[in-house]
Amino acid sequence: MTTILIVDDDSNILQLVNIHLSKAGYKVFQAKDGVEALGVLKREGCDLAVVDVMMPFMDGYALTQEIRKEYDIPVILLTAKNQIEDKEKGFRSGTDDYLVKPFEPKELTFRIEALLRRYDKQSDESIIRLGSTTVNKKNYEVQIGERTILLPLKEFELLYFLALNRMQVLSRDHLIEHIWGLDYEGDERTVDVHVKRLRERFSKLTDDFQIKTVRGIGYSLEVNRR
């Protein structure tokens, strides 16, 4: 189910948008300010954020900038203003769209659908999300919340391939062929050693996923649902 984060200090807006988007089939998370919103994103890894501009502690522009640093998700800004300067500031902060209050809930839904389609077309297999964990093949980094982890090349490639084929059982032979190549002269214990290292690295950092042993066959990366 697609998850939407709604951030607004107006409880009436939160309730209205929550009801409408829930009826449209989305799972909705709510936050009343930017600080709370970042906590929700860290825990839940939402697919899109709808952010009010005027909020305590952290305004919508600052929150959008923080979202852009950590998450590749579309952002819609809500504002009571309709000045070109405000729109410019919003787009410079990284927002994808802009909606002026008061608005029709249906229009918000249309804009959400359009942005999700656009992001889906732009997305590829180089960035894999496992809860709050991101495995990024573009820069060969693993991101867990605000922490960036750099792995040895083969460990990264093994984690990425398991994540790409998550919830599937992959044999040791298949993993060796894909990660080390057909001309690799080692044995299956290489896979076991690398899996052990990955488990040791990530077991204390996150519970977003686990690499399970399938006796007599190989391994499967399973995502822990919350």
KOLNU-775718 format. One line per 2 residues: number of its first residue (from 1); their letters; for each residue x, y, z of N, C-alpha, C, O. Coordinates in nm, 3 decimals. Layout:
N
NUM = a = X,Y,Z,X,Y,Z,X,Y,Z,X,Y,Z  ...
! end
This chain:
226
1 = mt = 0.085,-0.119,0.000,0.000,0.000,0.000,0.088,0.124,0.000,0.185,0.132,0.075  0.054,0.222,-0.084,0.128,0.347,-0.091,0.105,0.429,0.035,-0.009,0.445,0.080
3 = ti = 0.214,0.482,0.092,0.205,0.555,0.218,0.230,0.704,0.196,0.324,0.743,0.127  0.144,0.786,0.255,0.153,0.931,0.241,0.173,0.992,0.379,0.103,0.957,0.474
5 = li = 0.268,1.084,0.390,0.290,1.158,0.514,0.228,1.297,0.499,0.260,1.370,0.405  0.139,1.333,0.592,0.077,1.464,0.593,0.132,1.542,0.712,0.125,1.496,0.826
7 = vd = 0.189,1.661,0.685,0.251,1.741,0.790,0.181,1.878,0.796,0.191,1.957,0.702  0.112,1.904,0.905,0.038,2.030,0.918,0.006,2.050,1.066,-0.030,1.955,1.136
9 = dd = 0.021,2.174,1.115,-0.011,2.199,1.255,-0.160,2.226,1.276,-0.203,2.249,1.389  -0.237,2.224,1.169,-0.383,2.241,1.177,-0.448,2.102,1.184,-0.447,2.028,1.085
11 = sn = -0.504,2.068,1.298,-0.562,1.935,1.316,-0.680,1.912,1.222,-0.707,1.798,1.182  -0.752,2.019,1.186,-0.865,2.004,1.094,-0.818,1.962,0.955,-0.880,1.878,0.890
13 = il = -0.708,2.022,0.909,-0.650,1.984,0.779,-0.603,1.840,0.784,-0.627,1.763,0.691  -0.535,1.801,0.892,-0.487,1.663,0.906,-0.602,1.565,0.897,-0.593,1.463,0.828
15 = ql = -0.710,1.595,0.967,-0.825,1.505,0.968,-0.891,1.497,0.831,-0.925,1.388,0.784  -0.910,1.613,0.767,-0.973,1.616,0.635,-0.893,1.536,0.533,-0.948,1.453,0.462
17 = vn = -0.763,1.563,0.527,-0.678,1.496,0.429,-0.668,1.347,0.460,-0.668,1.264,0.369  -0.658,1.313,0.588,-0.649,1.173,0.629,-0.771,1.096,0.583,-0.759,0.987,0.526
19 = ih = -0.889,1.150,0.606,-1.013,1.083,0.567,-1.018,1.064,0.416,-1.050,0.955,0.367  -0.987,1.169,0.342,-0.998,1.164,0.196,-0.897,1.066,0.135,-0.933,0.986,0.049
21 = ls = -0.773,1.074,0.180,-0.670,0.987,0.122,-0.689,0.842,0.164,-0.660,0.750,0.086  -0.737,0.821,0.285,-0.765,0.684,0.329,-0.874,0.621,0.243,-0.865,0.504,0.206
23 = ka = -0.976,0.700,0.211,-1.082,0.651,0.122,-1.029,0.622,-0.018,-1.081,0.535,-0.087  -0.926,0.696,-0.058,-0.866,0.676,-0.190,-0.772,0.555,-0.194,-0.717,0.523,-0.299
25 = gy = -0.751,0.490,-0.079,-0.671,0.368,-0.075,-0.528,0.386,-0.028,-0.448,0.293,-0.039  -0.495,0.505,0.025,-0.360,0.528,0.075,-0.353,0.503,0.226,-0.451,0.517,0.299
27 = kv = -0.234,0.465,0.271,-0.208,0.459,0.414,-0.148,0.592,0.455,-0.048,0.635,0.397  -0.206,0.657,0.554,-0.167,0.793,0.588,-0.100,0.798,0.725,-0.148,0.741,0.823
29 = fq = 0.014,0.869,0.729,0.080,0.901,0.855,0.070,1.051,0.876,0.074,1.128,0.779  0.057,1.094,1.001,0.039,1.235,1.030,0.150,1.287,1.120,0.205,1.215,1.203
31 = ak = 0.183,1.415,1.102,0.277,1.484,1.190,0.234,1.629,1.200,0.182,1.686,1.104  0.257,1.690,1.317,0.212,1.827,1.341,0.323,1.930,1.323,0.296,2.051,1.328
33 = dg = 0.446,1.885,1.303,0.556,1.977,1.276,0.668,1.902,1.206,0.662,1.780,1.191  0.771,1.976,1.162,0.878,1.916,1.085,0.961,1.815,1.161,1.004,1.714,1.105
35 = ve = 0.983,1.843,1.289,1.063,1.750,1.371,0.992,1.615,1.382,1.054,1.510,1.366  0.863,1.621,1.411,0.785,1.498,1.420,0.781,1.426,1.285,0.784,1.303,1.280
37 = al = 0.773,1.503,1.177,0.768,1.445,1.043,0.894,1.367,1.010,0.887,1.259,0.953  1.010,1.421,1.045,1.136,1.351,1.017,1.144,1.219,1.094,1.200,1.121,1.046
39 = gv = 1.087,1.218,1.214,1.082,1.095,1.292,0.996,0.990,1.225,1.031,0.872,1.222  0.882,1.033,1.171,0.793,0.940,1.101,0.863,0.884,0.977,0.857,0.764,0.952
41 = lk = 0.928,0.970,0.901,0.998,0.924,0.780,1.108,0.824,0.814,1.128,0.727,0.741  1.177,0.848,0.922,1.284,0.757,0.962,1.229,0.620,0.997,1.292,0.518,0.969
43 = re = 1.111,0.617,1.059,1.051,0.489,1.101,0.978,0.420,0.987,0.984,0.297,0.975  0.909,0.496,0.905,0.814,0.436,0.812,0.857,0.437,0.666,0.810,0.353,0.589
45 = gc = 0.945,0.530,0.625,0.986,0.534,0.486,0.870,0.557,0.389,0.842,0.471,0.305  0.802,0.672,0.399,0.681,0.700,0.321,0.713,0.723,0.173,0.828,0.748,0.135
47 = dl = 0.610,0.713,0.090,0.625,0.725,-0.056,0.608,0.868,-0.105,0.655,0.900,-0.214  0.544,0.954,-0.027,0.520,1.093,-0.067,0.488,1.173,0.058,0.431,1.121,0.154
49 = av = 0.525,1.302,0.057,0.497,1.389,0.170,0.418,1.512,0.125,0.450,1.574,0.023  0.315,1.545,0.201,0.238,1.668,0.181,0.270,1.758,0.300,0.239,1.723,0.414
51 = vd = 0.331,1.873,0.274,0.392,1.953,0.381,0.335,2.095,0.383,0.338,2.165,0.282  0.285,2.137,0.498,0.240,2.274,0.515,0.361,2.366,0.530,0.463,2.326,0.586
53 = vm = 0.349,2.489,0.480,0.461,2.583,0.489,0.475,2.640,0.630,0.584,2.639,0.686  0.365,2.691,0.686,0.372,2.760,0.814,0.351,2.663,0.930,0.239,2.622,0.958
55 = mp = 0.462,2.627,0.997,0.456,2.534,1.110,0.556,2.577,1.216,0.654,2.644,1.184  0.534,2.540,1.342,0.631,2.570,1.447,0.755,2.481,1.437,0.752,2.376,1.374
57 = fm = 0.863,2.526,1.499,0.990,2.452,1.510,1.066,2.445,1.378,1.186,2.476,1.373  0.999,2.405,1.271,1.064,2.392,1.141,0.959,2.417,1.033,0.862,2.342,1.025
59 = dg = 0.977,2.521,0.950,0.874,2.548,0.850,0.883,2.450,0.733,0.976,2.369,0.726  0.786,2.458,0.643,0.779,2.361,0.534,0.896,2.366,0.440,0.936,2.264,0.384
61 = ya = 0.954,2.486,0.420,1.070,2.498,0.332,1.189,2.422,0.390,1.256,2.346,0.320  1.214,2.444,0.519,1.326,2.376,0.584,1.305,2.225,0.587,1.398,2.148,0.566
63 = lt = 1.181,2.183,0.614,1.152,2.040,0.616,1.173,1.978,0.479,1.229,1.869,0.467  1.129,2.047,0.375,1.149,1.996,0.238,1.297,1.978,0.209,1.336,1.879,0.149
65 = qe = 1.378,2.073,0.250,1.523,2.062,0.229,1.580,1.941,0.303,1.665,1.870,0.249  1.533,1.917,0.426,1.580,1.801,0.501,1.536,1.670,0.435,1.612,1.573,0.430
67 = ir = 1.413,1.668,0.385,1.365,1.548,0.315,1.451,1.522,0.193,1.488,1.407,0.166  1.484,1.627,0.119,1.565,1.611,-0.002,1.704,1.553,0.028,1.762,1.483,-0.056
69 = ke = 1.757,1.582,0.146,1.890,1.531,0.182,1.889,1.381,0.203,1.990,1.314,0.177  1.777,1.326,0.249,1.774,1.187,0.293,1.686,1.095,0.209,1.712,0.975,0.202
71 = yd = 1.582,1.150,0.143,1.482,1.063,0.081,1.452,1.107,-0.062,1.445,1.226,-0.092  1.436,1.010,-0.148,1.400,1.037,-0.287,1.250,1.016,-0.304,1.206,0.920,-0.368
73 = ip = 1.173,1.107,-0.246,1.026,1.098,-0.255,0.971,1.233,-0.300,1.034,1.336,-0.276  0.855,1.234,-0.366,0.795,1.361,-0.405,0.739,1.437,-0.286,0.694,1.376,-0.188
75 = vi = 0.741,1.570,-0.295,0.691,1.657,-0.189,0.594,1.758,-0.249,0.624,1.822,-0.350  0.478,1.773,-0.185,0.381,1.876,-0.221,0.373,1.975,-0.105,0.350,1.936,0.009
77 = ll = 0.392,2.103,-0.134,0.381,2.206,-0.031,0.240,2.263,-0.027,0.181,2.291,-0.132  0.187,2.280,0.094,0.058,2.345,0.115,0.083,2.483,0.174,0.163,2.498,0.266
79 = ta = 0.016,2.583,0.123,0.035,2.718,0.174,-0.091,2.801,0.161,-0.174,2.775,0.074  -0.105,2.900,0.247,-0.217,2.993,0.239,-0.183,3.110,0.149,-0.268,3.195,0.121
81 = kn = -0.060,3.115,0.102,-0.014,3.227,0.019,-0.012,3.186,-0.128,0.000,3.068,-0.162  -0.024,3.285,-0.214,-0.023,3.258,-0.358,0.068,3.357,-0.430,0.043,3.393,-0.545
83 = qi = 0.173,3.401,-0.362,0.266,3.495,-0.421,0.375,3.420,-0.497,0.416,3.311,-0.457  0.420,3.479,-0.606,0.523,3.413,-0.688,0.651,3.393,-0.609,0.724,3.296,-0.632
85 = ed = 0.681,3.486,-0.515,0.804,3.472,-0.435,0.797,3.348,-0.346,0.898,3.279,-0.326  0.678,3.320,-0.293,0.662,3.202,-0.208,0.676,3.075,-0.290,0.736,2.977,-0.245
87 = ke = 0.619,3.076,-0.411,0.632,2.960,-0.498,0.779,2.937,-0.535,0.827,2.824,-0.537  0.849,3.046,-0.565,0.990,3.034,-0.600,1.069,2.974,-0.484,1.153,2.886,-0.503
89 = kg = 1.042,3.023,-0.363,1.112,2.970,-0.245,1.081,2.823,-0.225,1.169,2.745,-0.187  0.955,2.784,-0.251,0.917,2.644,-0.237,0.990,2.554,-0.334,1.041,2.449,-0.296
91 = fr = 0.995,2.595,-0.460,1.061,2.512,-0.560,1.212,2.509,-0.541,1.277,2.408,-0.568  1.268,2.621,-0.493,1.412,2.622,-0.466,1.447,2.531,-0.348,1.558,2.479,-0.341
93 = sg = 1.353,2.513,-0.257,1.379,2.424,-0.143,1.367,2.277,-0.183,1.409,2.189,-0.108  1.311,2.251,-0.301,1.308,2.113,-0.350,1.171,2.053,-0.366,1.161,1.933,-0.393
95 = td = 1.064,2.132,-0.349,0.931,2.074,-0.363,0.902,2.037,-0.509,0.959,2.095,-0.601  0.814,1.941,-0.528,0.775,1.897,-0.662,0.648,1.966,-0.710,0.625,1.981,-0.830
97 = dy = 0.563,2.008,-0.614,0.437,2.070,-0.651,0.393,2.162,-0.538,0.449,2.160,-0.429  0.292,2.242,-0.567,0.253,2.351,-0.479,0.102,2.362,-0.482,0.043,2.369,-0.590
99 = lv = 0.036,2.362,-0.367,-0.109,2.370,-0.361,-0.149,2.477,-0.260,-0.105,2.474,-0.145  -0.233,2.570,-0.303,-0.272,2.684,-0.219,-0.399,2.651,-0.143,-0.496,2.600,-0.199
101 = kp = -0.398,2.682,-0.013,-0.517,2.667,0.070,-0.613,2.784,0.046,-0.567,2.894,0.016  -0.743,2.762,0.057,-0.810,2.632,0.071,-0.809,2.556,-0.061,-0.809,2.616,-0.168
103 = fe = -0.807,2.424,-0.053,-0.801,2.342,-0.173,-0.906,2.232,-0.166,-0.954,2.197,-0.059  -0.939,2.180,-0.282,-1.031,2.067,-0.289,-0.951,1.938,-0.264,-0.849,1.917,-0.329
105 = pk = -0.995,1.853,-0.174,-0.922,1.727,-0.150,-0.900,1.646,-0.277,-0.797,1.580,-0.291  -0.996,1.651,-0.369,-0.979,1.577,-0.494,-0.861,1.628,-0.575,-0.789,1.550,-0.638
107 = el = -0.839,1.759,-0.572,-0.725,1.814,-0.645,-0.594,1.764,-0.585,-0.500,1.733,-0.658  -0.588,1.757,-0.452,-0.469,1.703,-0.387,-0.446,1.558,-0.431,-0.332,1.519,-0.458
109 = tf = -0.553,1.480,-0.437,-0.541,1.340,-0.481,-0.489,1.331,-0.623,-0.402,1.248,-0.652  -0.540,1.416,-0.713,-0.494,1.415,-0.852,-0.345,1.446,-0.860,-0.271,1.383,-0.935
111 = ri = -0.302,1.544,-0.781,-0.160,1.583,-0.784,-0.072,1.471,-0.726,0.037,1.445,-0.776  -0.121,1.407,-0.620,-0.047,1.294,-0.564,-0.031,1.183,-0.666,0.078,1.130,-0.684
113 = ea = -0.139,1.147,-0.733,-0.135,1.041,-0.834,-0.038,1.075,-0.946,0.038,0.989,-0.991  -0.039,1.201,-0.991,0.049,1.243,-1.100,0.196,1.233,-1.058,0.280,1.186,-1.135
115 = ll = 0.227,1.278,-0.936,0.366,1.274,-0.889,0.414,1.131,-0.870,0.528,1.099,-0.903  0.328,1.046,-0.816,0.368,0.906,-0.797,0.394,0.838,-0.930,0.487,0.758,-0.941
117 = rr = 0.315,0.870,-1.033,0.340,0.814,-1.166,0.473,0.863,-1.220,0.550,0.785,-1.277  0.500,0.992,-1.201,0.625,1.049,-1.252,0.746,0.986,-1.183,0.844,0.951,-1.249
119 = yd = 0.739,0.973,-1.052,0.851,0.915,-0.979,0.868,0.768,-1.012,0.981,0.718,-1.016  0.758,0.699,-1.036,0.766,0.557,-1.070,0.837,0.538,-1.203,0.915,0.444,-1.218
121 = kq = 0.813,0.626,-1.298,0.880,0.617,-1.428,1.028,0.647,-1.415,1.111,0.590,-1.486  1.062,0.739,-1.322,1.201,0.777,-1.306,1.280,0.675,-1.224,1.403,0.669,-1.232
123 = sd = 1.209,0.597,-1.146,1.278,0.504,-1.056,1.339,0.389,-1.133,1.290,0.351,-1.239  1.445,0.336,-1.082,1.506,0.218,-1.143,1.556,0.127,-1.032,1.532,0.151,-0.913
125 = es = 1.625,0.024,-1.071,1.666,-0.076,-0.973,1.796,-0.040,-0.903,1.848,-0.119,-0.825  1.851,0.080,-0.930,1.979,0.115,-0.869,1.964,0.157,-0.723,2.061,0.156,-0.648
127 = ii = 1.842,0.193,-0.682,1.818,0.232,-0.543,1.709,0.141,-0.486,1.596,0.142,-0.534  1.743,0.066,-0.384,1.649,-0.028,-0.323,1.624,0.014,-0.180,1.718,0.041,-0.104
129 = rl = 1.497,0.021,-0.142,1.460,0.060,-0.006,1.407,-0.060,0.071,1.319,-0.132,0.024  1.462,-0.079,0.188,1.418,-0.185,0.278,1.381,-0.117,0.409,1.463,-0.106,0.500
131 = gs = 1.255,-0.071,0.420,1.218,0.009,0.535,1.294,0.139,0.535,1.287,0.214,0.437  1.365,0.169,0.642,1.445,0.291,0.649,1.588,0.272,0.598,1.670,0.363,0.607
133 = tt = 1.617,0.155,0.545,1.748,0.124,0.489,1.745,0.140,0.337,1.655,0.090,0.271  1.844,0.211,0.283,1.855,0.231,0.138,1.985,0.171,0.089,2.092,0.201,0.142
135 = vn = 1.976,0.087,-0.014,2.094,0.028,-0.077,2.106,0.095,-0.214,2.023,0.073,-0.302  2.209,0.177,-0.230,2.222,0.263,-0.348,2.339,0.218,-0.435,2.455,0.236,-0.398
137 = kk = 2.308,0.161,-0.550,2.414,0.113,-0.639,2.477,0.225,-0.720,2.582,0.207,-0.781  2.413,0.344,-0.719,2.472,0.457,-0.790,2.601,0.503,-0.723,2.697,0.540,-0.791
139 = ny = 2.605,0.500,-0.591,2.725,0.543,-0.520,2.783,0.434,-0.430,2.878,0.458,-0.355  2.724,0.314,-0.437,2.772,0.199,-0.359,2.773,0.229,-0.209,2.868,0.198,-0.138
141 = ev = 2.664,0.292,-0.164,2.648,0.323,-0.023,2.521,0.258,0.032,2.423,0.239,-0.040  2.526,0.226,0.160,2.407,0.182,0.232,2.374,0.289,0.334,2.459,0.328,0.415
143 = qi = 2.251,0.338,0.331,2.208,0.444,0.422,2.106,0.388,0.520,2.005,0.330,0.479  2.132,0.406,0.648,2.036,0.368,0.753,2.009,0.492,0.834,2.091,0.534,0.915
145 = ge = 1.891,0.552,0.812,1.863,0.679,0.876,1.963,0.783,0.830,1.976,0.809,0.711  2.035,0.842,0.925,2.136,0.943,0.891,2.276,0.883,0.880,2.373,0.955,0.855
147 = rt = 2.288,0.754,0.897,2.419,0.689,0.895,2.448,0.630,0.758,2.365,0.560,0.701  2.566,0.658,0.706,2.611,0.605,0.577,2.716,0.497,0.600,2.811,0.516,0.675
149 = il = 2.697,0.382,0.535,2.787,0.269,0.554,2.849,0.232,0.421,2.779,0.213,0.321  2.981,0.223,0.419,3.054,0.181,0.300,3.104,0.039,0.321,3.174,0.010,0.418
151 = lp = 3.066,-0.049,0.230,3.103,-0.191,0.241,3.213,-0.227,0.142,3.228,-0.160,0.039  3.290,-0.331,0.171,3.377,-0.388,0.068,3.293,-0.425,-0.054,3.176,-0.461,-0.041
153 = lk = 3.353,-0.417,-0.172,3.277,-0.429,-0.296,3.192,-0.556,-0.303,3.073,-0.548,-0.333  3.250,-0.672,-0.275,3.175,-0.797,-0.288,3.063,-0.806,-0.184,2.956,-0.862,-0.212
155 = ef = 3.086,-0.753,-0.067,2.978,-0.752,0.033,2.863,-0.665,-0.015,2.746,-0.702,0.000  2.897,-0.548,-0.072,2.790,-0.462,-0.123,2.714,-0.532,-0.236,2.591,-0.532,-0.237
157 = el = 2.786,-0.590,-0.330,2.721,-0.654,-0.444,2.633,-0.770,-0.399,2.526,-0.793,-0.456  2.677,-0.843,-0.299,2.597,-0.953,-0.247,2.471,-0.900,-0.179,2.362,-0.952,-0.201
159 = ly = 2.485,-0.797,-0.096,2.369,-0.738,-0.029,2.271,-0.682,-0.132,2.150,-0.703,-0.121  2.324,-0.612,-0.231,2.238,-0.552,-0.333,2.161,-0.659,-0.410,2.041,-0.644,-0.434
161 = fl = 2.229,-0.767,-0.448,2.163,-0.873,-0.526,2.058,-0.945,-0.442,1.951,-0.978,-0.493  2.087,-0.968,-0.316,1.988,-1.029,-0.227,1.868,-0.936,-0.209,1.753,-0.981,-0.208
163 = al = 1.896,-0.805,-0.193,1.787,-0.708,-0.176,1.704,-0.695,-0.304,1.582,-0.682,-0.297  1.770,-0.698,-0.418,1.700,-0.689,-0.546,1.605,-0.806,-0.565,1.498,-0.793,-0.624
165 = nr = 1.645,-0.922,-0.512,1.564,-1.044,-0.523,1.507,-1.084,-0.387,1.497,-1.202,-0.354  1.472,-0.983,-0.308,1.425,-1.009,-0.172,1.304,-1.100,-0.172,1.224,-1.102,-0.266
167 = mq = 1.294,-1.176,-0.064,1.187,-1.274,-0.043,1.198,-1.392,-0.139,1.104,-1.472,-0.150  1.310,-1.405,-0.210,1.333,-1.520,-0.297,1.452,-1.599,-0.245,1.546,-1.543,-0.188
169 = vl = 1.448,-1.730,-0.264,1.559,-1.815,-0.221,1.659,-1.824,-0.335,1.625,-1.863,-0.447  1.784,-1.787,-0.306,1.891,-1.789,-0.406,1.995,-1.892,-0.365,2.044,-1.890,-0.252
171 = sr = 2.027,-1.980,-0.455,2.125,-2.085,-0.425,2.265,-2.026,-0.416,2.291,-1.918,-0.471  2.353,-2.096,-0.350,2.492,-2.052,-0.341,2.555,-2.047,-0.479,2.631,-1.955,-0.510
173 = dh = 2.525,-2.146,-0.563,2.581,-2.146,-0.698,2.536,-2.024,-0.777,2.615,-1.963,-0.850  2.409,-1.990,-0.762,2.356,-1.872,-0.832,2.426,-1.746,-0.784,2.461,-1.660,-0.865
175 = li = 2.446,-1.735,-0.654,2.512,-1.617,-0.598,2.657,-1.608,-0.643,2.706,-1.500,-0.678  2.727,-1.720,-0.643,2.866,-1.721,-0.689,2.874,-1.678,-0.836,2.958,-1.597,-0.873
177 = eh = 2.786,-1.735,-0.917,2.787,-1.703,-1.060,2.762,-1.554,-1.084,2.827,-1.493,-1.169  2.668,-1.496,-1.008,2.634,-1.356,-1.032,2.735,-1.259,-0.970,2.768,-1.158,-1.031
179 = iw = 2.786,-1.290,-0.850,2.873,-1.195,-0.778,3.020,-1.216,-0.815,3.093,-1.120,-0.837  3.063,-1.341,-0.821,3.204,-1.368,-0.844,3.236,-1.411,-0.987,3.352,-1.406,-1.028
181 = gl = 3.136,-1.452,-1.063,3.158,-1.485,-1.204,3.176,-1.634,-1.228,3.209,-1.711,-1.138  3.154,-1.672,-1.353,3.158,-1.815,-1.390,3.298,-1.874,-1.376,3.311,-1.994,-1.355
183 = dy = 3.401,-1.791,-1.386,3.538,-1.843,-1.381,3.595,-1.843,-1.239,3.715,-1.866,-1.221  3.510,-1.817,-1.139,3.558,-1.816,-1.001,3.601,-1.955,-0.960,3.529,-2.053,-0.983
185 = eg = 3.717,-1.965,-0.899,3.774,-2.096,-0.866,3.757,-2.132,-0.718,3.802,-2.239,-0.675  3.694,-2.046,-0.640,3.673,-2.076,-0.499,3.555,-2.170,-0.480,3.506,-2.229,-0.576
187 = de = 3.510,-2.184,-0.355,3.397,-2.273,-0.328,3.283,-2.198,-0.260,3.289,-2.076,-0.241  3.180,-2.273,-0.223,3.059,-2.213,-0.169,3.080,-2.145,-0.034,3.000,-2.062,0.008
189 = rt = 3.188,-2.181,0.033,3.211,-2.121,0.164,3.234,-1.971,0.154,3.213,-1.898,0.251  3.276,-1.924,0.037,3.293,-1.779,0.017,3.162,-1.705,0.040,3.159,-1.599,0.103
191 = vd = 3.053,-1.763,-0.011,2.922,-1.702,0.009,2.888,-1.699,0.158,2.842,-1.597,0.210  2.910,-1.810,0.225,2.878,-1.819,0.368,2.955,-1.715,0.449,2.899,-1.652,0.539
193 = vh = 3.083,-1.695,0.415,3.166,-1.598,0.487,3.113,-1.457,0.467,3.105,-1.380,0.563  3.076,-1.424,0.345,3.028,-1.289,0.316,2.891,-1.264,0.380,2.864,-1.154,0.428
195 = vk = 2.806,-1.365,0.380,2.676,-1.350,0.446,2.697,-1.330,0.596,2.630,-1.247,0.657  2.789,-1.405,0.654,2.817,-1.390,0.797,2.863,-1.248,0.829,2.822,-1.190,0.929
197 = rl = 2.948,-1.192,0.743,2.996,-1.055,0.765,2.882,-0.954,0.755,2.875,-0.860,0.834  2.794,-0.973,0.658,2.681,-0.883,0.643,2.590,-0.889,0.765,2.544,-0.786,0.815
199 = re = 2.566,-1.010,0.813,2.482,-1.024,0.933,2.546,-0.954,1.052,2.477,-0.885,1.128  2.676,-0.972,1.068,2.744,-0.910,1.182,2.740,-0.758,1.173,2.728,-0.690,1.275
201 = rf = 2.749,-0.705,1.050,2.748,-0.560,1.033,2.612,-0.499,1.064,2.602,-0.396,1.130  2.506,-0.564,1.015,2.375,-0.499,1.017,2.282,-0.543,1.130,2.182,-0.476,1.157
203 = sk = 2.314,-0.653,1.197,2.223,-0.702,1.301,2.208,-0.601,1.415,2.102,-0.595,1.478  2.313,-0.524,1.442,2.307,-0.426,1.551,2.265,-0.287,1.502,2.242,-0.197,1.584
205 = lt = 2.254,-0.270,1.370,2.223,-0.138,1.315,2.076,-0.121,1.277,2.021,-0.012,1.286  2.013,-0.231,1.234,1.876,-0.220,1.186,1.805,-0.354,1.196,1.867,-0.461,1.191
207 = dd = 1.673,-0.347,1.209,1.591,-0.468,1.200,1.499,-0.460,1.079,1.396,-0.527,1.074  1.538,-0.377,0.980,1.458,-0.364,0.857,1.456,-0.493,0.776,1.358,-0.523,0.708
209 = fq = 1.564,-0.569,0.785,1.573,-0.691,0.705,1.662,-0.792,0.776,1.735,-0.758,0.870  1.655,-0.916,0.730,1.746,-1.019,0.778,1.775,-1.117,0.665,1.690,-1.141,0.579
211 = ik = 1.893,-1.171,0.666,1.932,-1.270,0.565,1.917,-1.408,0.627,1.990,-1.444,0.720  1.822,-1.485,0.577,1.792,-1.616,0.633,1.861,-1.727,0.553,1.873,-1.720,0.431
213 = tv = 1.904,-1.828,0.626,1.962,-1.946,0.563,1.851,-2.045,0.529,1.768,-2.079,0.614  1.851,-2.090,0.405,1.758,-2.194,0.363,1.840,-2.322,0.350,1.915,-2.341,0.255
215 = rg = 1.823,-2.408,0.448,1.911,-2.525,0.461,1.918,-2.607,0.332,1.816,-2.642,0.273  2.040,-2.636,0.292,2.063,-2.719,0.174,2.051,-2.647,0.041,2.075,-2.705,-0.064
217 = ig = 2.013,-2.516,0.045,1.995,-2.443,-0.081,2.081,-2.317,-0.084,2.175,-2.308,-0.163  2.049,-2.221,0.001,2.122,-2.095,-0.003,2.066,-1.994,0.094,2.051,-2.023,0.213
219 = ys = 2.034,-1.873,0.043,1.994,-1.765,0.130,1.876,-1.687,0.072,1.850,-1.688,-0.049  1.806,-1.618,0.163,1.696,-1.532,0.123,1.695,-1.408,0.212,1.702,-1.419,0.334
221 = le = 1.687,-1.290,0.150,1.676,-1.168,0.227,1.527,-1.139,0.249,1.450,-1.126,0.154  1.488,-1.130,0.375,1.349,-1.105,0.409,1.334,-0.969,0.475,1.410,-0.933,0.565
223 = vn = 1.234,-0.895,0.429,1.206,-0.763,0.483,1.110,-0.777,0.600,1.008,-0.845,0.590  1.144,-0.714,0.710,1.059,-0.721,0.829,0.949,-0.616,0.818,0.975,-0.496,0.816
225 = rr = 0.825,-0.663,0.812,0.711,-0.573,0.801,0.672,-0.522,0.939,0.673,-0.596,1.037  0.639,-0.392,0.944,0.600,-0.332,1.073,0.449,-0.309,1.074,0.395,-0.259,1.173
! end
